[in-house]
Amino acid sequence: MTKPTNGDPSPVTLTVLRPATVPGAPVSPNTNLNLALGVLVGLALGFGLAILREVLDTRIRTMRDVENITDAPIIGGISFDPNASRRPLIVQADPRSPRAESFRTLRTNLQFLNVEGGPRSFVITSSIESEGKSTTAANLAIALSDAGARVALVDADLRRPKIAEYMGIEGAVGLSDTLIGRVSLLDALQTWGRGNLAVLPAGTTPPNPSELLGSQAMLTLVRTLEKEFDTVLIDVPPLLPVTDGALLSKSARGAIIVVAAGRTQRGELSAALAALENVDARVAGIVMTMLPTKGPDAYGYGRYAYGRYGYGYGTDPAAAASR
């Protein structure tokens, strides 16, 4: 704006209201406001992700997930072992390890089942494959026999048998050959370890596994084993892919379902339980395998650290006490 040329005073008047001062803090960014907004946005995102995981990820991760699906008791928890495929018989390979101790805990819990007395025969199965049912059956059988019980371990998975391989025995002749009358039960049974454990491998792979396992001959075989042994453990195929496990569950006194943490879906376990219910089979208990040892879902068994406190005989605690 220019000064008036006719000599009139300027219409613009400047007045200093307050002297300018140098600010002591930056106007932007507002750190406190940004931190508060960051916390609120982070909480909202975390809450949303948690809900999204709950909705989309239906895998069973903890024992609480199992308890939300079934009232069947959880009788054991086996931690994840990356070397399980190389040493499946952990009770024999490393008897002082926490994982081996968890199988002995499973043995103790199993002894409280069927308290009314009578034959103790259990099928050991799972919802899907690769949940650890065969290694669970083998290690539990060894733990029971170490405690002095007479145990029969039967490989009734006539499709993908594993017991003979795990136990290091000849598996060419076994259950299937006995059921068709090719060999006698006495000839097919193989003594393992100190003599308390007898193993019946799967034998020749038949073209009709379901018919054999659901036959009267199989029921007779189970009843014969119940008379000769304190406990009979029968490894059967998973419940969802085939019907073998459900059929054989009717012949045994109860079914033990193996659930792999982080692998089994909630719907799969529900469907497996429904398959047993449809044939009026009794669910004796649930065994969780592959439980994580680290992280928020970690299985707490390892925290007991038996070795650090001198419980170090490397066998059964009862055997240690007797010494």
Beta strands, then each sheet from edge to edge (+ up, - down):
strand 1: 74-79
strand 2: 121-126
strand 3: 151-155
strand 4: 190-192
strand 5: 197-200
strand 6: 231-235
strand 7: 254-260
strand 8: 283-291
sheet 1: 1+ 8+ 7+ 2+ 6+ 3+ 5+ 4-
end
